[in-house]
Amino acid sequence: MSTTLKVALLGAGTVGTEVARILDQDAAALTQRAGARLRLSAVVVRDTAADRGPHVPRELITDQAEDAIDGADLVIELMGGIEPARTYITRALSNGASVVTGNKALLAAHGAELFALAKDNDAQLSFEAAVAGAIPILRPLAESLAGDTITKVMGIVNGSTNYILDKMDREGADLADVMAEAAALGFLEADPSADVEGHDAAAKAALLATLAFGAGFSIDQVHTEGITGVSATDVEAARAEDQVIKLLAIVERSEGGVQMRVHPTLISREHPLAAVHGAFNAVFVEAENAGQLMFYGAGAGGAPTASAVMGDLVTAARRSLAGAPDHTVLSATAVPALPIEDAITRYALAIDVTDAPGVLARIAQVFADQGVSIEAMRQTGYPSAGSDAAASASLRIITHAGTQRALDATVAAVTELDVVTGITSVLRVEGN
Ligand SMILES: NC(=O)c1ccc[n+]([C@@H]2O[C@H](COP(=O)([O-])OP(=O)(O)OC[C@H]3O[C@@H](n4cnc5c(N)ncnc54)[C@H](OP(=O)(O)O)[C@@H]3O)[C@@H](O)[C@H]2O)c1
């Protein structure tokens, strides 16, 4: 085998060092699978003095990214962040080099421009590692299901928030206490806002929608709510009804476009996603002919994420040797992103009321007036924690499917009732 492809690695942190290890340790098998020797030609970092372990040769370490990119056939970007990653990927693609990245933040903001650039330069841009770490999900959506019609994708795609919600569910603990513990154990970033406010999951939702529906979507089109409003009372109420709360990234085909949303969601304990514990990820896919599919595994970590990077690298090498990069990511014409007001789901509400005759009937009438039909109503007989002292009962109402617009109007009208002392929780419900 005489062909050698030079590989520049931009970033040698958690994932990059594992990519270097696999390139080194599994060189023979990779050569066979790629059809060419994949030779590491440069490793770009900020701190060139730091030791990068036994698989990153010192002589390859550099902070001269442009030279490293210009000398490479394949470029792996594992630095993270928008800049300089965007500039470097632009340079690599403009050179005609194929690029593999795990950078969801960049692709969810500037994917369209980079996909177009890849196409113009007949280069491959691959990003399996950007969503759900080790789990092969982007290629199944784009390739394995290319002959089917995907209708909905629901994912647990942020391990930190799943760890927190799972712990709240198992231990009945408060969000603040579990977050403090998660931070101490390294399950949360120093600045946890991207995780707990849902932005990391929203970036992945935009990429899932892009692959599922063959049209470009960006993070600013995703309705995003994090887990900061989820209370121990919400978790306990869910448990009482054999449900669990998960932060889901949901993208679905709907009348006239695509719905993309990230929010805490009630699901039955019998739903496959309810069995995803700790920091694991899973993506649940519904397609017209395949039916329901679930992909499960490690959503982060050096070696698991490097596995996804290496799969992309071998594929990019093969396609580059064959002179046939794949540009079908954006195969469809533009598809509109629909506003959250049009989203159709079921809802669970907790409403504190004074204990007066006819309260249930008055509340039910408001729901009926707004066209939101009630599936179940239960009086728990005690006020929610932190609610008005005058409250003497808490109602839990589950609705049939309705639009967010109708639900918002219902909440506003219910709040106006003199017998209502507070709406303490509104959560969306998915599945049966
Ligand atoms: N970690 C995971 O589990 C995981 C999972 C899925 C996707 N990802 C994605 O993979 C990417 C890498 O993540 P990571 O966890 O490996 O990050 P990391 O541990 O923070 O490593 C980043 C690397 O990039 C280098 N770097 C950063 N900015 C640079 C710059 N301006 N110029 C040159 N080098 C620069 C750093 O150099 P120094 O070491 O010198 O600072 C470091 O080696 C990110 O896009 C992340 O979102 C990560």
The ligand as an SDF file (V2000), in Angstrom:
LIG
                    3D

 48 52  0  0  0  0  0  0  0  0999 V2000
  -14.9490   16.1700   25.5740 N   0  0  0  0  0  0  0  0  0  0  0  0
  -15.9910   15.4880   25.0960 C   0  0  0  0  0  0  0  0  0  0  0  0
  -16.4490   14.5350   25.7010 O   0  0  0  0  0  0  0  0  0  0  0  0
  -16.6260   15.9040   23.7950 C   0  0  0  0  0  0  0  0  0  0  0  0
  -17.7410   15.1880   23.3120 C   0  0  0  0  0  0  0  0  0  0  0  0
  -18.3030   15.5320   22.0830 C   0  0  0  0  0  0  0  0  0  0  0  0
  -17.7830   16.5940   21.3860 C   0  0  0  0  0  0  0  0  0  0  0  0
  -16.7160   17.2950   21.9060 N   0  0  0  0  0  0  0  0  0  0  0  0
  -16.2290   18.4280   21.1270 C   0  0  0  0  0  0  0  0  0  0  0  0
  -14.8750   18.1630   20.7260 O   0  0  0  0  0  0  0  0  0  0  0  0
  -14.1400   19.3750   20.7270 C   0  0  0  0  0  0  0  0  0  0  0  0
  -12.9130   19.2130   21.6290 C   0  0  0  0  0  0  0  0  0  0  0  0
  -13.3340   18.9520   22.9620 O   0  0  0  0  0  0  0  0  0  0  0  0
  -12.2740   18.5960   24.1070 P   0  0  0  0  0  0  0  0  0  0  0  0
  -13.1130   18.2140   25.2790 O   0  0  0  0  0  0  0  0  0  0  0  0
  -11.2640   17.6540   23.6090 O   0  0  0  0  0  0  0  0  0  0  0  0
  -11.6210   20.0260   24.3680 O   0  0  0  0  0  0  0  0  0  0  0  0
  -10.3320   20.3750   25.2710 P   0  0  0  0  0  0  0  0  0  0  0  0
  -10.0030   19.2400   26.1650 O   0  0  0  0  0  0  0  0  0  0  0  0
  -10.6150   21.6970   25.8840 O   0  0  0  0  0  0  0  0  0  0  0  0
   -9.1530   20.5160   24.2150 O   0  0  0  0  0  0  0  0  0  0  0  0
   -9.0850   21.5840   23.3250 C   0  0  0  0  0  0  0  0  0  0  0  0
   -7.7460   21.5320   22.6180 C   0  0  0  0  0  0  0  0  0  0  0  0
   -7.7300   22.5460   21.6290 O   0  0  0  0  0  0  0  0  0  0  0  0
   -6.5990   23.3680   21.7800 C   0  0  0  0  0  0  0  0  0  0  0  0
   -6.9570   24.7390   21.4350 N   0  0  0  0  0  0  0  0  0  0  0  0
   -8.0130   25.4600   21.8850 C   0  0  0  0  0  0  0  0  0  0  0  0
   -8.0150   26.6750   21.3400 N   0  0  0  0  0  0  0  0  0  0  0  0
   -6.9490   26.7370   20.5210 C   0  0  0  0  0  0  0  0  0  0  0  0
   -6.3970   27.7400   19.6840 C   0  0  0  0  0  0  0  0  0  0  0  0
   -6.9560   28.9520   19.6040 N   0  0  0  0  0  0  0  0  0  0  0  0
   -5.2950   27.4600   18.9900 N   0  0  0  0  0  0  0  0  0  0  0  0
   -4.7090   26.2470   19.0820 C   0  0  0  0  0  0  0  0  0  0  0  0
   -5.1760   25.2500   19.8580 N   0  0  0  0  0  0  0  0  0  0  0  0
   -6.2830   25.4940   20.5750 C   0  0  0  0  0  0  0  0  0  0  0  0
   -6.2130   23.2660   23.2350 C   0  0  0  0  0  0  0  0  0  0  0  0
   -4.8410   23.5750   23.3690 O   0  0  0  0  0  0  0  0  0  0  0  0
   -4.1180   23.6380   24.8080 P   0  0  0  0  0  0  0  0  0  0  0  0
   -4.1860   22.2380   25.3400 O   0  0  0  0  0  0  0  0  0  0  0  0
   -2.7590   24.0940   24.5280 O   0  0  0  0  0  0  0  0  0  0  0  0
   -4.9330   24.5970   25.6310 O   0  0  0  0  0  0  0  0  0  0  0  0
   -6.5530   21.7880   23.5430 C   0  0  0  0  0  0  0  0  0  0  0  0
   -5.4840   20.9690   23.1880 O   0  0  0  0  0  0  0  0  0  0  0  0
  -15.1180   20.4620   21.1300 C   0  0  0  0  0  0  0  0  0  0  0  0
  -15.6870   21.0480   19.9830 O   0  0  0  0  0  0  0  0  0  0  0  0
  -16.1680   19.7060   21.9160 C   0  0  0  0  0  0  0  0  0  0  0  0
  -17.4270   20.3630   21.8780 O   0  0  0  0  0  0  0  0  0  0  0  0
  -16.1380   16.9750   23.0670 C   0  0  0  0  0  0  0  0  0  0  0  0
  1  2  1  0
  2  3  2  0
  2  4  1  0
  4  5  1  0
  4 48  2  0
  5  6  2  0
  6  7  1  0
  7  8  2  0
  8  9  1  0
  8 48  1  0
  9 10  1  0
  9 46  1  0
 10 11  1  0
 11 12  1  0
 11 44  1  0
 12 13  1  0
 13 14  1  0
 14 15  2  0
 14 16  1  0
 14 17  1  0
 17 18  1  0
 18 19  2  0
 18 20  1  0
 18 21  1  0
 21 22  1  0
 22 23  1  0
 23 24  1  0
 23 42  1  0
 24 25  1  0
 25 26  1  0
 25 36  1  0
 26 27  1  0
 26 35  1  0
 27 28  2  0
 28 29  1  0
 29 30  1  0
 29 35  2  0
 30 31  1  0
 30 32  2  0
 32 33  1  0
 33 34  2  0
 34 35  1  0
 36 37  1  0
 36 42  1  0
 37 38  1  0
 38 39  2  0
 38 40  1  0
 38 41  1  0
 42 43  1  0
 44 45  1  0
 44 46  1  0
 46 47  1  0
M  CHG  2   8   1  16  -1
M  END
$$$$
